[in-house]
Amino acid sequence: MEYREIGKTGIKISLLSFGTLTMSHVQKNMSPKEGSELIEKAIDSGINYFDSAEIYDTYRHIGYKKLPDEIMIGAKSYAYEYDQMQHSIEKALKETKRDRIDIFMLHQQESELTLQGHKPAIDCMLKAKEKGLIRLTGVSTHHIECVKALAEHDEIDIIFAIFNYRGLGIIDGTALEMQRALETAYKKGKGIFIMKGLGGGHCFREPQKAFNFLRQFPFISSVVIGMQNEDEIKYNISMMHGLEIPKELSERLSNRKRYLNIEHEGCQKCGNCVRRCDQQALSLTENGIVVNREKCILCGYCASVCPDFCLEVI
């Protein structure tokens, strides 16, 4: 496993990290015990960072068994008021059963304007950092403008941005524009974490291209990817490092049934995906988007027009 420094902190993180959204009720709906067992397998494979969020409800999976002290965990919150963020930090500490959250992030910000709107929450994060309850602060985003703004915020240690070779999920520009913004932020000392490096699963037909694209950038500290089982852990580690994939492992994963998953909690019901789908596999109902899996060919066009990137292949 390759390890890289988080910005200029001196802290080393595995180039491939584990996103726990896959364990949540919106995807595989694993029990805390099942999630904990998968986390142990990832640790045995060299992964040392596990990303979560309050909305995922996977803190309990991380805290099911005591993890080695050197294993880092991340948490995220949408809180915008001081008291709300304080509650979020306390919840993360309690459910993960940790004395400190290694990386605590403000979840999905858009611009300098939204950062200013969340200033009380950021102040709370900074206070918790002073008390030793948080080790590093961060912000996650799908927006290039937010990356540019965060480059000027000395109090933020980490930028967790969406980035992949197809540019899927980037709200306000292209992959090249995001790359340039991330490079600038890195030069100013930010640790750069990447989400949706496989385009939310939509790059599954060209995984090596997706991994090679990310591996080439020295400004990236870690790529956070959700994984559902031990096979995916082994496969993604090999892909991330350009290693040969055992034939049996490749065959098992290539034969796995995949399907389009809708994260309904973030869906605005705008209907963009329905209008974009040439296969007429999507429909908008009172309860949200419904997928006709017999018609869906997993082309990924729907994800390219979703403002909140709620459509993923799992």
Steps between C-alpha positions, in 0.01 A plus 500: 500500500627846412469769767505873435521805721181694576596845376786624717382334821760223508214249540508205258184354352443202272462605136184289492260566787165345588167682465231352724198627305479156337420351843212738561126450470500677161724234344590156644334553840765307693467445872767660722650154549520436124649843442753450777616171350555669163690784666732244662571345160581843359738573789674165442548612137676822603217754490530743791217751446122445514266777390149538638232764553214562735248450220649159410423361848818289488681631808373191682668278241834670569449484875374142518849380592791703634729594214877535535599852604693557176185448292344833405130570464312788343157645570287763326204719592262738323467709818509877454448623858755467783275288722403275210863432417583438865226238509633344178852475639376348826289248306797396286722456805239300687398265217852435371617453860803719441656772714580698186373523143805517276330697223172685546347665196225738407290304252442609136566872477462702181682834518642772721141607564397165649823481697420836657149376572651208690756709690352422846535128423858549382575695820371204699726263306798724574413512870475120507839485330648721773358258760652200323164355396582549131841453345443660157218702346360461151225584255345275236374645172385431145577859395813649346409842642504353850844348444627840389349665807637239740853556369485835681367363830801433721283338767401212268753218469334274242292538185295192412394552138331303226741421216512236226610477138147545367429802716185334634346675799697824463222758516659813356765399250724237346747247635786718374366804681464300820854368458641851476305618805620200705861553394483862614350399835767234546777754440348706781538210739163325480466125525302382198261206534301372203146361497316328212828412330312226316221741412261352754547161336425634150862440391471126571568410136840676507624465859869499415462823306325655800770390745788594269351846458502561875831335579691740274428807715748557785267755657254226599550372855233230488219366285197394704303216343204305634547123503247226563712191563853362530525438125444868429763598758763278337398606149503874572835489680653320202343743255610802703861382489504368142543138607388196306153375596470125564283345230252339741450827688445693179248244376304501825461877496432531128218245528338680792156645436504880514209738519417868518442621855316822590596688817151632567598707803698742284271493195332830409249326269599743225442241228824575312599134500158390372520740207858397421436124499473380138396155620194632687622302800431777752175650619416771752241412764378660820755290689789595271679345203418139413729281288376236257799265519388304195541814287804654674828435313722681756616755243554770764335783307252556783780562751653767277195727542418437868575818701572301817645183343238272654525223239771240550579156364551240774 
